Amino acid sequence: MRAARRTGTGMRLAVVALAVVALAAACAGGSDESDARGADAGAGSGGSAREMADQFVAADEAALRGSAALPSVGPSVVKTAQLELRVGRDRIGDAVTDAVAVAGRYEGFVLSTTVDDDGRARGTVVLRVPAEHFETALSSLEGLGDVEAKTVSGEDVSEEFVDLEARARNLRAQEAVLLRLMRRAKTVAGTIRVQSELSSIQLEIERIEGRLRYLRDQTALSTITLRLEESGATAARPASVWSDAWDRTRAGFTWLVTAIVVGGATILPFVPLVLVALFVWRLVRPRVAEGRS
């Protein structure tokens, strides 16, 4: 009997609990429905600040759902190299030509070339080659002369890629929400407020996309800076103390002569006037003296 009573009591408690859960769910549904009606009413009045905040939250949630479905990406590495070679005498021009040919062979291009001869012939070639041909192109360039120095570096930007792309998706979701709000705005003030928010978001999207384009270029094409120097060429002799003093003296003398010439050319037009004045004074002076006496 007691077991039956306990069983009956447990069933009654279970029924009461189910009734409470059903009532709570009904209240929550009614609250959601009233919130939805309130949001629609706010949208019809031109879009309030509360509605914009709710829309932003929805956009953030949509962006997070989109980011969860992203496929995994491989490593993105920016590869660069600095290579210094010593080539034979009078071989700078040929070495530069060979470096340009190496860039073309591996589907790359030459960004810049510089050749100078200041007592020791030197040259610099900057190449961009596809990242998959970076090591083989660098090996081919090493064969153009004797390697004096070599520096190879790589920067993994995979994390920055993922972060920038996630931010861009989030901002595009917010941009879509703001565009819808602008179409539904009924007042000038509401339109201006939405336009201000939209402009700042679009500016940030452009900045992120610019950075993404730069990173894609740097990871797709590696940069190799090749410095060439002739062997056996005599270096320029450093200036001695006596030669420096002579240069200073010569510069000072040149400045003095220049000053004299410029000063003479400035005074010369007034010389005839001074001579005429002296001549007249000599003619008039005796008469003035006689008049005084």
C-alpha positions in Angstrom: 0.0 0.0 0.0 2.7 2.4 1.0 4.6 1.6 -2.2 1.4 2.3 -4.2 0.9 5.6 -2.4 4.5 6.6 -3.1 4.1 5.7 -6.8 1.0 7.8 -7.0 2.6 10.7 -5.3 5.6 10.5 -7.7 3.3 10.5 -10.7 1.4 13.5 -9.3 4.7 15.4 -8.8 5.8 14.6 -12.3 2.6 15.8 -13.8 2.9 19.1 -11.8 6.5 19.6 -13.0 5.5 19.0 -16.6 2.7 21.6 -16.2 5.2 24.2 -14.8 7.6 23.6 -17.7 4.8 23.9 -20.3 3.6 27.2 -18.6 7.2 28.6 -18.6 7.6 27.7 -22.3 4.3 29.4 -23.2 5.3 32.6 -21.3 8.7 32.6 -23.1 7.0 32.2 -26.4 4.6 35.0 -25.7 7.5 37.3 -24.6 9.4 36.5 -27.8 6.4 37.2 -29.9 5.8 40.5 -28.1 9.5 41.4 -28.6 9.3 40.6 -32.3 6.1 42.8 -32.6 8.0 45.6 -30.7 11.0 45.3 -33.1 8.8 45.5 -36.1 7.0 48.5 -34.7 10.4 50.2 -34.1 11.5 49.5 -37.7 8.4 51.0 -39.1 9.1 54.3 -37.2 12.5 54.8 -38.9 14.8 52.5 -37.0 15.7 53.4 -33.3 19.0 53.0 -31.5 17.6 49.9 -29.8 16.8 48.3 -33.1 20.2 49.1 -34.5 21.8 47.5 -31.5 19.7 44.4 -31.9 20.5 44.2 -35.5 24.2 44.4 -34.8 24.0 41.6 -32.3 22.2 39.5 -34.9 24.9 40.3 -37.4 27.6 39.3 -35.0 25.9 36.0 -34.3 25.6 35.4 -38.1 29.2 36.1 -38.6 30.2 33.7 -35.8 28.1 31.0 -37.3 29.8 31.6 -40.7 33.3 31.5 -39.2 32.5 28.2 -37.5 32.0 26.7 -40.9 35.3 28.0 -42.4 37.5 25.4 -44.0 41.0 25.0 -42.6 43.7 26.9 -44.3 47.4 26.0 -44.8 50.3 28.1 -43.7 50.9 31.4 -45.4 54.6 32.4 -45.3 56.2 35.6 -46.6 59.6 34.5 -47.9 62.6 36.9 -48.5 66.3 36.5 -49.1 69.4 38.7 -49.2 72.2 37.3 -51.4 75.7 38.8 -51.9 77.9 37.4 -54.7 81.4 38.2 -55.9 81.8 37.9 -59.7 84.8 38.1 -62.0 86.3 41.4 -63.2 84.1 43.2 -65.7 81.3 40.6 -65.1 78.8 42.9 -63.4 76.7 43.5 -66.6 76.7 39.8 -67.5 75.7 38.8 -64.0 72.8 41.2 -64.0 71.6 39.8 -67.4 71.8 36.3 -66.0 69.8 37.3 -62.9 67.1 38.7 -65.1 67.1 35.5 -67.1 66.7 33.5 -63.8 63.7 35.5 -62.9 62.0 34.9 -66.3 62.9 31.2 -66.1 60.9 30.8 -62.9 57.9 32.9 -63.9 59.0 35.9 -61.9 60.1 39.4 -62.8 62.7 42.0 -61.9 61.6 44.8 -59.7 64.7 47.0 -60.0 68.3 46.9 -61.1 71.2 49.2 -60.1 74.7 49.2 -61.5 77.4 51.7 -60.4 81.2 52.1 -60.7 82.8 54.2 -58.1 86.2 52.5 -58.2 84.7 49.2 -57.3 82.0 47.9 -59.6 78.8 47.0 -57.8 75.3 46.1 -58.8 71.9 45.3 -57.1 69.0 43.3 -58.6 65.7 42.9 -56.8 63.6 39.9 -58.1 60.1 38.6 -57.3 59.5 34.9 -58.0 56.5 32.7 -57.2 56.8 31.2 -53.7 56.9 27.6 -55.0 60.0 28.4 -57.0 61.8 30.4 -54.3 64.4 27.8 -53.3 65.2 26.8 -56.8 65.5 30.4 -58.0 67.8 31.2 -55.1 70.0 28.2 -55.9 70.3 29.3 -59.5 71.3 32.8 -58.5 74.0 31.4 -56.2 75.6 29.8 -59.3 76.3 33.2 -60.8 79.3 33.9 -58.6 81.0 33.2 -55.2 78.6 33.5 -52.3 79.8 36.2 -49.8 76.7 36.3 -47.6 73.3 34.8 -47.6 70.2 35.5 -45.5 66.9 33.7 -45.9 63.8 34.6 -43.7 60.2 33.6 -43.6 57.3 35.2 -41.7 54.1 33.1 -41.0 51.1 35.4 -41.5 48.4 32.6 -41.4 47.0 33.9 -38.1 46.7 37.4 -39.5 45.0 36.1 -42.6 42.4 34.2 -40.5 41.8 37.2 -38.2 41.4 39.7 -41.0 39.1 37.5 -43.0 36.9 36.9 -39.9 36.7 40.6 -39.2 35.9 41.3 -42.8 33.0 38.8 -42.8 31.7 40.3 -39.5 31.8 43.8 -40.9 30.1 42.8 -44.2 27.3 41.3 -42.1 26.9 44.6 -40.3 27.1 46.5 -43.6 24.2 44.4 -44.9 22.1 45.1 -41.8 22.8 48.8 -42.1 21.8 48.8 -45.8 18.5 47.2 -44.9 17.9 49.8 -42.1 18.7 52.6 -44.5 16.1 51.3 -47.0 13.5 51.1 -44.2 14.3 54.5 -42.6 11.5 57.0 -42.6 13.2 60.1 -41.3 16.2 62.2 -42.3 17.7 61.9 -38.8 17.5 58.1 -39.0 19.0 58.0 -42.4 21.9 60.3 -41.4 22.6 58.1 -38.3 22.6 54.9 -40.3 24.8 56.5 -43.1 27.4 57.6 -40.5 27.7 54.1 -39.1 27.7 52.6 -42.6 30.5 54.9 -43.8 32.8 53.9 -40.9 32.2 50.2 -41.4 32.8 50.5 -45.2 36.1 52.3 -44.5 37.2 49.6 -42.2 36.3 47.0 -44.7 38.4 48.7 -47.4 41.3 48.9 -45.0 41.2 45.2 -44.2 40.8 44.2 -47.8 43.8 46.3 -48.7 45.9 44.6 -46.1 44.6 41.2 -47.3 45.6 42.1 -50.9 49.1 43.0 -49.7 49.5 39.8 -47.8 48.3 37.7 -50.7 50.9 39.4 -52.9 53.7 38.9 -50.4 52.9 35.3 -49.9 52.3 34.5 -53.6 55.6 36.1 -54.7 58.8 35.9 -52.8 61.4 38.7 -52.9 65.2 38.1 -53.5 67.6 41.0 -53.2 70.9 40.1 -55.1 74.0 42.3 -54.5 76.9 41.8 -56.9 80.5 43.0 -56.6 83.5 42.5 -58.8 86.5 40.7 -57.5 90.0 42.2 -58.0 88.8 45.8 -58.5 90.7 48.4 -56.5 88.8 50.2 -53.9 88.6 53.9 -53.9 91.4 55.4 -51.8 90.2 57.2 -48.6 90.8 60.9 -48.5 93.9 62.0 -46.4 94.2 64.9 -44.1 96.3 66.9 -46.6 93.9 66.3 -49.5 91.0 67.4 -47.3 92.9 70.5 -46.2 93.7 71.3 -49.8 90.1 70.9 -50.9 89.0 73.2 -48.1 91.6 75.8 -49.1 90.6 75.6 -52.8 87.0 76.0 -51.9 87.8 79.1 -49.7 89.8 80.7 -52.5 87.1 80.0 -55.0 84.5 81.7 -52.7 86.8 84.8 -52.2 87.3 85.2 -55.9 83.6 84.8 -56.5 82.9 87.5 -53.9 85.4 89.9 -55.4 83.9 89.5 -58.9 80.4 89.8 -57.7 81.2 92.9 -55.7 83.1 94.5 -58.6 80.3 93.9 -60.9 77.9 95.5 -58.5 80.1 98.6 -58.0 81.3 99.1 -61.6 78.1 100.9 -62.9 78.7 103.6 -60.3 82.4 104.3 -61.1 81.7 106.7 -64.1 79.3 108.8 -61.9 81.9 109.1 -59.2 84.5 110.2 -61.7 82.2 112.8 -63.2 81.4 114.1 -59.7 85.1 114.4 -58.9 85.8 116.3 -62.2 83.0 118.7 -61.5 84.2 119.3 -58.0 87.7 120.1 -59.2 86.2 122.7 -61.6 83.9 124.3 -59.0 86.2 124.2 -56.0 88.4 127.3 -56.9 85.4 129.4 -57.5 83.9 128.4 -54.2 87.2 129.2 -52.5 87.3 132.7 -54.1 83.8 133.4 -53.1 84.6 132.6 -49.5 87.6 134.9 -49.5 
